[in-house]
Amino acid sequence: MVWAYRFDEAGNPGLISRDELPGLASPATGFVWIHLDLVHTRIAAWLDEQPALPLPAQAMFLSHDNHQRLDHSPELAWGISHDLIRDIADKSESVGALHWIIGERFLLTGRRGALQSIRMTVEALDQGETIASPSSLFEHIVEYIIDDVTDAVIRLTDEIDSVEDHVLSDRLRDGPQRVGAVRRTSVRLHRQLNGLHLLFRRFAETGSGRAAPETVKACAGRLLQRVDSLHHDVHSVQERARLLQDEIAARSANRTNQQLYVLSILTAVFLPATFITGLFGVNAKGVPWADDAAGFSYVTLMCLAAAWAVMLFLKRRGMIG
């Protein structure tokens, strides 16, 4: 057990001693929240001792599946949600799995790595926040997950604004790398939100959630509205990053075309001079001005004249300004 809280009728939390592992039998008043470390080998035996947990719920709770999933019975709901893994100092960019089971009088959660939303929830409880029911507690946890995604979207939006300003002023050298990082993060957030959307929509809008507990359905409906709004923001960031990447690619291609244009003009200008020097360098008799003291000057003037003639020709053709 990582920790456990017991909530009274008023929703006031009380931390349970680590020496006591409470069961999931319905308490007389309030409810309990038990948070477990799924790496521990004795959890399976403890779950078998809980008559309130059906076998499908136990199997999903102990599974190593990291896909976001959700299932339910008339009394319980259980599933897997994604959350940011909490590092030693702060949250990281890695995603972990939160396994959970909601009952009428208990919330059972488990993880294999420290998660950000769970830590934020515990900090709120330690500061005196009251929770009325297990579904409300689960809603708080998911709201912290959504808040983390919201913060990430704000950071991505600021990064996109900065990259866009530098690109439009043509002062950005690492644009592709920064935009690529934004797109990778936005894709991860989109997948996370898309999984939450599918889970909550099943309860809130589809017929398959009719047999679920009413409190869970109400919670899913409220969370679905927040997820949908945030899902639109992430999609907007993805579109801006894609357009900005296209803009950077177009500017890079234009810059390359200008460089190739200059190189082609220089090649065309010096091509006659190269031909003349190659012709006069033939080691054969009869080369003009071979015995003339001013022969080198004559050849040089011919090269310059040929280059000037090519430049006039290109200018009249409109190929150079």
Phi and psi in degrees as a GROMACS rama.xvg file:
@    title "Ramachandran Plot"
@    xaxis  label "Phi"
@    yaxis  label "Psi"
@TYPE xy
-76.0946  -49.3095  VAL-2
-164.625  167.774  TRP-3
-148.452  142.529  ALA-4
-124.424  144.1  TYR-5
-114.858  128.295  ARG-6
-106.828  135.469  PHE-7
-85.7317  -173.006  ASP-8
-61.9284  -32.2437  GLU-9
-82.0701  -2.21459  ALA-10
86.2103  10.26  GLY-11
-78.372  128.552  ASN-12
-86.3338  149.214  PRO-13
-137.766  126.596  GLY-14
-71.9926  129.081  LEU-15
-87.2131  141.049  ILE-16
-59.6141  144.989  SER-17
-68.2363  -16.9884  ARG-18
-76.3465  -12.5457  ASP-19
-115.134  122.001  GLU-20
-105.985  100.785  LEU-21
-70.3987  152.389  PRO-22
-85.7463  177.296  GLY-23
-98.6311  5.89515  LEU-24
-61.6062  140.731  ALA-25
-56.9055  120.501  SER-26
-70.6013  162.342  PRO-27
-62.6027  -40.5091  ALA-28
-137.221  153.665  THR-29
68.4133  -152.458  GLY-30
-155.767  173.014  PHE-31
-123.826  150.584  VAL-32
-122.964  119.881  TRP-33
-116.829  125.575  ILE-34
-114.266  122.956  HIS-35
-116.386  152.322  LEU-36
-93.3  109.667  ASP-37
-70.6862  -9.04924  LEU-38
-72.5191  -24.1571  VAL-39
-67.6201  138.404  HIS-40
-80.1857  -17.1617  THR-41
-90.0539  2.22118  ARG-42
-67.5769  -39.201  ILE-43
-60.0658  -42.0359  ALA-44
-66.092  -37.5145  ALA-45
-67.2249  -39.3575  TRP-46
-63.9349  -37.2861  LEU-47
-62.3002  -24.7712  ASP-48
-82.9687  -4.5426  GLU-49
-98.9663  105.861  GLN-50
-67.9799  -16.5708  PRO-51
-77.1958  -12.3513  ALA-52
-101.766  117.151  LEU-53
-70.516  161.425  PRO-54
-61.5742  -40.5693  LEU-55
-60.0632  -37.4197  PRO-56
-66.7721  -41.0855  ALA-57
-63.8832  -40.9147  GLN-58
-63.9181  -43.7285  ALA-59
-69.2748  -35.6669  MET-60
-65.0588  -36.4066  PHE-61
-92.7678  -6.98951  LEU-62
-68.8295  158.476  SER-63
-95.5831  11.7718  HIS-64
-71.592  128.645  ASP-65
-102.088  3.98836  ASN-66
-75.9387  142.975  HIS-67
-71.4905  124.111  GLN-68
-139.977  164.19  ARG-69
-156.549  138.958  LEU-70
-147.362  171.108  ASP-71
-160.119  164.9  HIS-72
-129.754  177.115  SER-73
-60.2246  -23.4004  PRO-74
-106.76  -26.0222  GLU-75
-128.765  161.622  LEU-76
-137.502  140.429  ALA-77
-145.828  156.85  TRP-78
179.52  -169.004  GLY-79
-133.294  131.833  ILE-80
-127.743  155.035  SER-81
-91.3995  145.256  HIS-82
-150.278  159.962  ASP-83
-75.3148  136.438  LEU-84
-74.8342  134.44  ILE-85
-89.2087  124.929  ARG-86
-81.1749  -175.644  ASP-87
-61.484  -42.4853  ILE-88
-95.5695  -42.0998  ALA-89
-156.29  -176.697  ASP-90
-70.8898  150.286  LYS-91
-107.705  -175.161  SER-92
-94.5878  -2.04712  GLU-93
-80.1449  151.171  SER-94
-108.96  133.868  VAL-95
-118.706  172.531  GLY-96
-106.774  132.423  ALA-97
-107.496  116.763  LEU-98
-95.5349  136.947  HIS-99
-148.651  152.455  TRP-100
-137.726  126.722  ILE-101
-110.412  126.454  ILE-102
-119.913  -178.357  GLY-103
-68.0433  -32.7545  GLU-104
-124.993  15.2462  ARG-105
-156.668  155.416  PHE-106
-128.698  121.146  LEU-107
-112.57  122.696  LEU-108
-126.985  155.149  THR-109
-152.205  153.303  GLY-110
-153.272  162.582  ARG-111
-108.645  -1.29406  ARG-112
-151.799  149.897  GLY-113
-60.1566  131.787  ALA-114
-113.426  146.99  LEU-115
-68.4136  -46.1205  GLN-116
-64.4729  -36.5615  SER-117
-65.3498  -43.6682  ILE-118
-63.5975  -40.6947  ARG-119
-63.9448  -38.2987  MET-120
-65.013  -43.6414  THR-121
-63.2636  -41.3973  VAL-122
-62.0222  -38.6909  GLU-123
-66.0988  -40.1373  ALA-124
-65.557  -40.2259  LEU-125
-66.0825  -22.9887  ASP-126
-87.5409  2.99243  GLN-127
101.574  11.3174  GLY-128
-69.8568  139.143  GLU-129
-101.883  144.238  THR-130
-127.163  131.228  ILE-131
-84.2069  -31.5774  ALA-132
-154.239  165.539  SER-133
-59.9618  -38.3897  PRO-134
-66.9093  -35.5668  SER-135
-66.4902  -38.6214  SER-136
-64.082  -43.5435  LEU-137
-62.147  -38.4349  PHE-138
-62.7935  -39.8442  GLU-139
-60.6274  -43.4317  HIS-140
-61.7468  -46.7901  ILE-141
-67.0054  -33.3215  VAL-142
-64.7584  -35.341  GLU-143
-67.041  -35.8511  TYR-144
-61.2552  -44.9888  ILE-145
-65.3396  -36.7958  ILE-146
-63.3864  -38.8449  ASP-147
-62.7081  -41.3363  ASP-148
-65.6962  -38.5  VAL-149
-61.3339  -44.8294  THR-150
-61.0492  -40.4858  ASP-151
-64.8412  -38.9891  ALA-152
-65.1267  -39.5681  VAL-153
-63.0401  -43.213  ILE-154
-63.1658  -41.4496  ARG-155
-64.8209  -39.3609  LEU-156
-63.1529  -43.4858  THR-157
-62.8338  -40.0985  ASP-158
-66.0337  -40.389  GLU-159
-63.7699  -41.6466  ILE-160
-61.0239  -42.6859  ASP-161
-64.7637  -45.5757  SER-162
-63.7273  -40.0067  VAL-163
-63.2862  -42.2316  GLU-164
-62.6407  -41.635  ASP-165
-70.7486  -36.1964  HIS-166
-67.4709  -44.3951  VAL-167
-64.8547  -30.306  LEU-168
-90.6758  3.18031  SER-169
57.143  44.5601  ASP-170
-122.532  15.6954  ARG-171
-107.949  125.887  LEU-172
-102.814  -30.2112  ARG-173
-106.73  30.7411  ASP-174
-57.429  -49.3761  GLY-175
-59.0364  -38.6798  PRO-176
-67.2396  -42.7186  GLN-177
-68.961  -42.0845  ARG-178
-67.1676  -37.5293  VAL-179
-61.5222  -39.8066  GLY-180
-64.6521  -39.4243  ALA-181
-63.8049  -43.0682  VAL-182
-65.9515  -38.8178  ARG-183
-63.5951  -44.3067  ARG-184
-66.9952  -41.0426  THR-185
-66.3503  -34.796  SER-186
-65.1778  -41.4457  VAL-187
-62.9451  -43.0227  ARG-188
-66.4367  -37.9618  LEU-189
-62.8887  -41.6379  HIS-190
-65.1492  -41.2985  ARG-191
-63.5706  -46.3286  GLN-192
-69.1629  -36.0784  LEU-193
-63.4315  -38.043  ASN-194
-64.8487  -43.5047  GLY-195
-63.5593  -39.3262  LEU-196
-61.4777  -45.278  HIS-197
-64.4054  -38.5658  LEU-198
-65.1599  -50.9787  LEU-199
-74.3755  -30.0282  PHE-200
-65.8767  -31.5882  ARG-201
-60.0885  -37.4122  ARG-202
-82.7461  -40.465  PHE-203
-80.337  -31.9138  ALA-204
-126.118  -19.0289  GLU-205
-103.483  162.726  THR-206
-73.0999  -18.0472  GLY-207
-69.8957  -15.6416  SER-208
-95.5132  8.93095  GLY-209
-65.8575  -31.4581  ARG-210
-86.6967  0.883187  ALA-211
-76.6306  160.329  ALA-212
-59.0305  142.552  PRO-213
-62.8656  -38.0822  GLU-214
-64.728  -36.2087  THR-215
-70.0869  -38.4667  VAL-216
-64.953  -40.5169  LYS-217
-64.9155  -41.2243  ALA-218
-62.6201  -42.4474  CYS-219
-63.4663  -38.0169  ALA-220
-63.5458  -42.1508  GLY-221
-68.1353  -41.66  ARG-222
-68.1135  -31.9574  LEU-223
-62.4818  -37.2536  LEU-224
-63.85  -43.4027  GLN-225
-66.7346  -41.2099  ARG-226
-64.6003  -41.0151  VAL-227
-62.4332  -43.8688  ASP-228
-62.9136  -44.1955  SER-229
-70.4062  -33.6088  LEU-230
-59.8866  -39.2707  HIS-231
-64.6029  -40.0514  HIS-232
-64.7801  -42.2515  ASP-233
-64.3873  -40.8956  VAL-234
-62.1257  -38.1004  HIS-235
-64.0207  -41.0217  SER-236
-63.7914  -41.2253  VAL-237
-61.6036  -42.9484  GLN-238
-65.6673  -42.1427  GLU-239
-64.1023  -40.6121  ARG-240
-65.097  -38.9963  ALA-241
-66.1332  -44.0286  ARG-242
-65.237  -39.2437  LEU-243
-67.373  -36.9008  LEU-244
-64.6455  -39.5208  GLN-245
-64.2389  -38.9952  ASP-246
-64.5295  -42.6212  GLU-247
-64.3095  -41.6448  ILE-248
-63.8899  -39.8929  ALA-249
-66.0417  -42.9166  ALA-250
-65.8251  -39.0108  ARG-251
-64.4657  -41.7884  SER-252
-64.9907  -38.5163  ALA-253
-64.7509  -41.2809  ASN-254
-64.7616  -40.0102  ARG-255
-65.1054  -40.4343  THR-256
-63.3322  -38.5595  ASN-257
-65.5028  -40.6243  GLN-258
-65.6088  -41.2767  GLN-259
-65.6412  -34.3965  LEU-260
-63.3482  -46.8616  TYR-261
-62.5601  -42.833  VAL-262
-62.672  -38.7549  LEU-263
-67.1627  -40.5172  SER-264
-63.1656  -45.2134  ILE-265
-62.2719  -38.8747  LEU-266
-63.5593  -42.771  THR-267
-67.2675  -36.5972  ALA-268
-67.455  -42.3968  VAL-269
-90.7155  -0.845744  PHE-270
-64.889  -46.7889  LEU-271
-61.7003  -39.7937  PRO-272
-63.6642  -38.1192  ALA-273
-64.8181  -39.0494  THR-274
-63.6895  -41.3235  PHE-275
-66.748  -45.5557  ILE-276
-64.5809  -35.5711  THR-277
-68.3883  -38.1338  GLY-278
-66.2675  -43.5513  LEU-279
-75.7684  -11.4506  PHE-280
-89.6126  3.26554  GLY-281
-67.1122  130.067  VAL-282
-86.1505  74.385  ASN-283
-144.041  158.873  ALA-284
-72.3771  153.618  LYS-285
90.9529  10.8416  GLY-286
-69.8757  127.468  VAL-287
-58.867  143.507  PRO-288
59.4485  24.6958  TRP-289
-66.4442  -33.0378  ALA-290
-104.144  2.99552  ASP-291
-87.0773  136.255  ASP-292
-67.0146  -27.0075  ALA-293
-98.8878  16.987  ALA-294
-61.6892  -40.3449  GLY-295
-62.8396  -38.28  PHE-296
-66.1439  -39.4651  SER-297
-63.3261  -42.8357  TYR-298
-65.34  -40.3007  VAL-299
-62.5333  -43.6605  THR-300
-63.636  -37.7261  LEU-301
-63.2127  -40.1531  MET-302
-64.7234  -44.8766  CYS-303
-64.828  -40.8668  LEU-304
-64.5759  -39.9598  ALA-305
-65.6062  -41.5186  ALA-306
-64.075  -42.2699  ALA-307
-64.006  -38.4585  TRP-308
-64.7117  -39.8837  ALA-309
-64.9381  -41.2625  VAL-310
-63.3433  -41.4201  MET-311
-63.611  -39.8047  LEU-312
-63.4208  -45.9523  PHE-313
-64.8562  -35.467  LEU-314
-68.6587  -41.7699  LYS-315
-66.1897  -31.3633  ARG-316
-77.8205  -5.63255  ARG-317
78.8333  16.6241  GLY-318
-85.1832  -22.1497  MET-319
-132.225  156.968  ILE-320
